[in-house]
Each structure stands twice: as C-alpha cells, then as structure tokens.
Amino acid sequence: MNSMERYISQQTLRRIEESDPILTAVRLSDFVTYNPRTSRSVESHVKYSQTAAWAPKSAADVTRLGKALAKGGHLERLEIDGRNGFDRLLVSNGSFMEGLKRNSSIRMLELRSCGDGAVGIVEAFEERCKGLSVIAFNRCNLGEDGFLSLADSLVKIGGSQRTVEKNRGEYGVGLKQIAFRNMNMTGNVLDSLAASMRKIDLLEELAIICCDVVNTVALSDMLADPNCNLRKLSVHDNPINSDGAIMLAGALAKNSKLEHLYLCNNWPND
C-alpha cells in the first residue's frame, strides 16, 4: 500500500470516528486504489467527499473502526470487498462485529468477492437490523451450506423488522431489496433461497443476475404466492430456457403486484 493510500485510509477512519455528516458511504478492503477526478488537492477531495475507501494497516485499525460503527453516525452505505480473505479478517475481529450489531445508520450493505465471512457479516444485522433496507451480493463464493445459512439470516432480518413495524420511525423502511450477481445458484440453492424470500413480507425487489439459474419452478411459485409483494424481479443473464420463461409467465396470471420482470439476455433452447 503506497503512502497516498495509507493517507486516504487514515483520513477516512478519522471521518467515521468523528461522525462526519458528509461521509455517507465507505468501501472496506485490504487494498485501496484512488484516482482524483478533480483538480482539487488529495486532502480536499478526501475531506469533503461523500464516499471514501478504507484499508486497515493493523488489527488495531479494524478495532477502531468497529468502535466507530457502534456509535451510529451518518454512514448509510457499507461496501466490503472480501478478496484475499479480508471478509474473514473482519469477522474475526470482535470489536468490528459488535460495531455492526450496534450500528443504526447503515441502510445498504454490499458484499463483493466474499467467502464464508459474508454469512457472519449478515448475521450481525439479525437482532438490531434497524434501517437496513438493501443487501447486495456480488461474486461471493458461499457454497450450498453458506447459501442456506445466509437465507436464514435474511429471513430473521426481515422478520425482526416486521415485529417492530410500529416503531418504523426508529427502524427505517424495512428490508426491501436483495440482489445476487455473478454467483453459482445451481442445484437446490435457488429452491431454498426462493422459499426463504417468500417469508420476507416487505421485500419489493429481488435480483438474481448471472447466477446460472435454469429452473424457474421456485421463482414461479414465489410469484404465484398471494402474499408475494415483489414489484420488481430481475433474472436476466441466466441460461433460462423457453420452458422456464413460460412458467414465469404463467405465474404472473396469479400475481397483481409485480410491475417489472426482466428476462433479457437468457438463452432459450427453442
């Protein structure tokens, strides 16, 4: 990590600790790349930007970050790049995990290139999810067991939000968007995942993109469920054949809430 990257990381950590009202989105990784897009100095860009990247120099930095997250602050979006086992490093730090559990400001969580650490990170939001409304996964390698554990956590997050519906002013708008991109959902993964998604009452948007989805039975059953509140379903860039598309279309006859269905860039057999 070069000197500029270390400088940016430490500036970002201080801004989180001081609850900088301008800083609303942070990307965590074990490496940081930065290219100024304006003529302003690096110091000015880092100080006044709404988004920032952060990479730790030591375990102590991760502990500091955890304590800062526990305070809440103004951070609304948290992105974690788990390459090189960084997700496992974060999960192994008790202070960081406690910070996630106590945080009340994060609205969107995005996990990229994570392994099994992704499950632990999501689990941290189960009890006190507060305003979390969007969760996105991209290129995460979970395996079938990991997907099952993840699905259970998502249901618990949605369920805990449902039980505090009367306190919506404190707990936000609920878990409304879930996205999976560039992940392997072959075998029984999609069946289990769809069954779990049906239990999240507030879910309005579901994206399963570039995930090797072929069989649409589980998705069709979800759409046909009278309790399904989805307004948008994106399943493009999957090898869904014409039979799968027809099955989804048939489910729409029983669904009056879905407004958008994206099926482009699939490869029908006939």
N, C-alpha and C positions, 0 to 999 in steps of 0.2 A: 504494500500500500504506500503510495507516494505521499509527500508532505501535504499537497493540496487536499488529497482525500482524507487524511487524518484531521486536517484543519476543519473540513466540512463536517466530518463526523462529530467532532467535539462541539462545534457550534450548534449542531442540531440537538445534541444531548442537552446542552445548556438551555436551549429554547424550550425543550419539552419539560425540563425541570422547573423552569420559570413560568410555565403555562402561557407561553407566547400566544396571544389571541389570533395572530396572523397565521401561524403554523397550524394547518388542519389535516395534512396528510404526510405520512412518513413511510419510506421503504427501508426495511431492515435486510441486511445481507452481510456476508463476510467479505464483500468487496464493494467498492463504490466507484462508479465512473461518472465523471462530471464534465460537461462542456458548456460554458456560459453562452447563452443565446443573445445576450445584450451587451452593450458597451460598458455597462456598469462594472465596477470592480467586483472581484470574487466576494469580498467581505460584504458589500452592499447586497449582492444577489442572495447570499446565504441568509443574511439578517432579515430580509423583507419578503422572501419567497413563501408562498402558501404550501408548497410541497418541498420535501427535503429527503435526502438519503442519509443513512447512518450505518456505520460498521464499527463493531467494538474492537478495541485494542487489547482488552483483557476481560476476564470474568468479572472483575470489579465494575467495568463499564456496563455489563449486562445487568448486574445487581442495581446499579444506579438507575438504569432505565426502568427496571421493574418498580422501584420505589416511586419514580416519577409518574408512571402509568397509574399507580394506585390512587394518585391524587385526583384523577379525572382530567381536568384541564379542558382544552379546546380541540384536542385531536379527534377527528371524526373518521379518518380512513387509515387503516394499518395494512401495509402490504409486507409480506415476508417471503423472501427468496431463500429457499431451503437448500440450494446447491452446496455441495461439499459437506453435507451433514449439518448445516447451520441450524436447521429446524430442531434437530436433536440436542444441539448445544443450548438452544433457548429453553427447551422443555426441561432440561436437566438443572436449570437454574431456578431454585425455589422462589427467589425474590421476583423474578420475571413472571413466573406463573401466578404468583399471588397478586401481582400488579394487574394481570389480565382479569383475574377473578373479581377484583375490586373496582375495576375501571367502569365508568358510567358514561363516557363520552363517545366511544367508538361506535360508529354507525355501519361501517363497511369493513369487512375483513377479506383480504385476498391472499391466498396461499399459492405460491408458484414453486414448481420443482421441489416440492417437499416429499419426504418419505413418511414413515410411520409417525414422525413427530407432528404431522398435520392433525392427527387424531387427538393427541394430547392438547394441542393448542385450542382446538374447537371445544374440547371437553371443559376447558377453563371457563367457557362462557355459559355453561349449563345452568348454574344456580342463580347467577346475577347478571343475566344477559342484557338487562336494561334496554337500551335503544338500538341494539344490533338489528339491522333490517336487511342487510345484503351480505351474502357469503359467496365467494367465488374461488374455484379451484382450477389451476392450470398446470398440466404436466406433472401432476402428483402421482407418485408410484405407491399405491396403497395395498394392492392385493385384495383378494376376496374378503378376508377377515378384517382388513382395515376398512373396507367399504361398509361392512356390517356394523362395525363399531361407530363409524362416522355417521351412518344413518340413524343409529340410536341417539347419538348426541344431538343431531339436528332436530329430532322429534322432541327431545327433552327441552331444547331451547324454545321451540315453538310452543310446547305445552306449558312451560313456565310463563311465557308471555301471555298465553291465553288465560291463565289463572289470575293474572294481575291486570286484566283488561280494565278494571275500574280505576286503576292507578295509571292510566295511559299518559298522563302528563309527566310522570316520572320515568316511565319505562319506554316511552317512544311509540313508534308506529307498528312494531312487531316485525317478525321475520317474513319478508315479502318476496325476496328474490334469492334464488340459489342457482349457481351456474357451474357447470363442469365442462372443461375444454381440454382436448388432447389427452384423454385418459382412456384406459382399457376397461370397458364395461361388458366384456364377453361373459358367457356362462350365466350364472344365476345372479350376477351383480345387479343388473338392471331390474330384475324382478323384485329383489329385496329392497332396492332403493326406491322404486316406484311405490311399493306398499307403504314404506315409511313416509314418503312425501304426501300421501293421502291423509296422513294424520296431522299435518300442519295446516290448521284451518285458515291462517292468514296468508298463506303462500299465494302470490299472484303471478309470479313469473318464474319459469323453470327453463334453463338452457342446458342441453346435453349435446355438445358440438364436437365433432371429430373424436368420437368415443367408440367407434367400431360397433355401433348399435345396428343390429339386423332385425331382431324380433321385436315387434311393437305391441305384443299382447298386453304386457303390463301397463304400458303407457295408454293404450286404448281403454283398458279397464279403469284407469285413473280418470280419464276424461269422461267416461260414462257414469262415474260415481256422482249422484246428485249433490253430494257435499263438496265436490271439487270447485274451488273458487279461482282457478287459474284464468288469467286474462291473456297470457302470452306463453306459448310453448315453442321453443326453438330446438329443432332436432336436425338441422342441416349439416351437410358434410359428413354424413354417415352412409354406410352401404345398405340403406333400407330399400328393399325391392318393391315392386308394384303391389304385391300382396300386403305388405306391411303398410303401404300408403293407403290402400283401400280399407284396411282395418281401422286406421286412424280416422278416415273419412266417415266410416260407419258410426264411430263413437261420437262424432260431432252431432249426429241426429238426436242424441240424448243430452247434449250439452248446450246450454243457452248463455253461458258466461264467457267462454273463450272468444277473444276478439282477433287474435293473431296466431297463426300456425305457420312456422317457417320450415319448409321441407326442401329447399333448393340444394343443388349440388349433391344429391344422392344418386345411386347407380342402380336403377331398376333392372330386373332380369328380362322383362318383356314389356 
